[in-house]
Amino acid sequence: MKLVINSTKLGRSLEFTRPGSEYIYVDLNNQPGTLGIQPNKDGHTLTYTGDDYDEFSRICQQWYRWYTA
């Protein structure tokens, strides 16, 4: 799965991916896929194991809003 958020706050696009079956990555370090950073909040790594794109998108957008707040 992949989601791109065009961030005006960061001045660039962020690409969230889930290349495997669970862990989510974001290219905050300008590296794609598994070379990116595993986003976390309060010590918990962002994960999603389902196949619903809308839920994946919701999880990523929620983290993005927390990160840029």
Contact map, one row per residue, 1 for C-alpha under 8 A:
111000000000000011100000000000000000000000000000000010010000000000000
111100000000001111000000000000000000000000000000000000000000000000000
111110000000001110000000000000000000000000000000000000001001000000000
011111000000111100000000000000000000000000000000000000000000000000000
001111100000111000000000000000000000000000000000000000000000100000000
000111110001110000000000000000000000000000000000000000000000000000000
000011111111110000000000000000000000000000000000000000000000000000000
000001111111000000000000000000000000000000000000000000000000000000000
000000111110000000000000000000000000000000000000000000000000000000010
000000111111100000000000000000000000000000000000000000000000000000000
000000111111100000000000000000000000000000000000000000000000000000000
000001110111110000000000000000000000000000000000000000000000000000000
000111100111111000000000000000000000000000000000000000000000000000000
000111100001111100000000011100000000000000000000000000000000000000000
011110000000111110000000011000010000000000000000000000000000000000000
011100000000011111000001111000001000000000000000000000000001000000000
111000000000001111100001110000001000000000000000000000000000000000000
110000000000000111111111100000001000000000000000000000000000000000000
100000000000000011111011000000001100000000000000000000000000000000000
000000000000000001111110000000000000000000000000000000000000000000000
000000000000000001111110000000000000000000000001110000000000000000000
000000000000000001011111000000000000000000000011100000000000000000000
000000000000000001111111100000000000010000001111100000000000000000000
000000000000000111100111110000000000011000000111000000000000000000000
000000000000000111000011111000001101111000000000000000000000000000000
000000000000011110000001111100011001111000000000000000000000000000000
000000000000011100000000111111111011100000000000000000000000000000000
000000000000010000000000011111100001100000000000000000000000000000000
000000000000000000000000001111100001100000000000000000000000000000000
000000000000000000000000001111110001000000000000000000000000000000000
000000000000000000000000001111111011000000000000000000000000000000000
000000000000001000000000011001111111000000000000000000000000000000000
000000000000000111100000111000111111000000000000000000000000000000000
000000000000000000100000100000011111100000000000000000000000000000000
000000000000000000000000001000111111100000000000000000000000000000000
000000000000000000000000111111111111110000000000000000000000000000000
000000000000000000000000111110000111111000000000000000000000000000000
000000000000000000000011110000000001111100001100000000000000000000000
000000000000000000000001110000000000111110001100000000000000001000000
000000000000000000000000000000000000011111111100000000000000000000000
000000000000000000000000000000000000001111111100000000000000001000000
000000000000000000000000000000000000000111110000000000000000000000000
000000000000000000000000000000000000000111111000000000000000000000000
000000000000000000000000000000000000000111111100000000000000000000000
000000000000000000000010000000000000011110111110000000000000000000000
000000000000000000000011000000000000011110011111000000000000000000000
000000000000000000000111000000000000000000001111100000000000000000000
000000000000000000001111000000000000000000000111110000010000000000000
000000000000000000001110000000000000000000000011111000000000000000000
000000000000000000001000000000000000000000000001111100010000000000000
000000000000000000000000000000000000000000000000111110010000000000000
000000000000000000000000000000000000000000000000011111110000000000000
100000000000000000000000000000000000000000000000001111111000000000000
000000000000000000000000000000000000000000000000000111111100000000000
000000000000000000000000000000000000000000000000000111111110000000000
100000000000000000000000000000000000000000000001011111111111000000000
001000000000000000000000000000000000000000000000000011111111100000000
000000000000000000000000000000000000000000000000000001111111110000000
000000000000000000000000000000000000000000000000000000111111111000000
001000000000000100000000000000000000000000000000000000011111111100000
000010000000000000000000000000000000000000000000000000001111111110000
000000000000000000000000000000000000000000000000000000000111111111000
000000000000000000000000000000000000001010000000000000000011111111100
000000000000000000000000000000000000000000000000000000000001111111110
000000000000000000000000000000000000000000000000000000000000111111111
000000000000000000000000000000000000000000000000000000000000011111111
000000000000000000000000000000000000000000000000000000000000001111111
000000001000000000000000000000000000000000000000000000000000000111111
000000000000000000000000000000000000000000000000000000000000000011111
